[in-house]
């Protein structure tokens, strides 16, 4: 029984009943291509999330918790459109950027804390 390699398109005789690639090299190349396409799709959002995380690291510094105005955060380059998780903390909606929680105080100020502090 002959099969067509998913990566190269070459016809080969499989050694196993579930073999989809001609050889290991083709399998690795195929998987790398799939991963590269996935990263390319996610890249614009990941860049913004990483930038937001870096801004929060710099703002928080050694503090356990800090409160900053919306204007301050915007001036620092923080993008309020991108978070990677939403939770409720103390009956208030809370947005997370990785290990940082951003809690709206309702008066255009935000409390920033690490999630291990919650």
URGIDA-V914545 format. One record per residue. PHI is phi as a letter, one per 20 degrees, with the letter a starting at -180 (none if undefined). NEAR is the number of other C-alpha atoms within 10 Angstrom. Layout:
BEGIN
phi = {PHI,PHI}
near = {NEAR,NEAR}
END
This chain:
BEGIN
phi = {none,d,c,d,f,f,e,e,n,f,e,b,d,f,e,c,f,d,f,d,c,f,b,f,g,f,f,f,f,f,f,f,f,f,f,f,f,f,f,f,f,e,g,g,f,f,f,f,f,f,f,g,f,f,f,f,g,f,f,f,l,e,f,e,b,b,d,c,f,f,f,f,f,f,f,f,o,f,d,f,e,c,c,d,a,c,c,d,c,l,m,c,f,c,d,d,c,l,e,d,d,d,d,f,e,n,d,m,c,c,e,d,b,f,f,f,e,f}
near = {6,8,15,15,19,15,18,13,11,11,13,16,13,17,9,7,7,7,15,16,23,21,14,9,10,16,18,13,13,16,12,12,13,11,12,12,12,11,12,10,11,11,12,10,13,15,11,18,20,13,16,22,19,13,17,22,17,10,18,17,11,9,11,11,15,14,16,16,15,16,12,13,18,11,10,14,13,20,15,13,7,15,19,12,11,13,13,10,12,9,7,12,13,18,21,20,21,15,14,22,26,23,21,19,14,8,8,10,17,20,15,24,22,19,13,9,10,9}
END
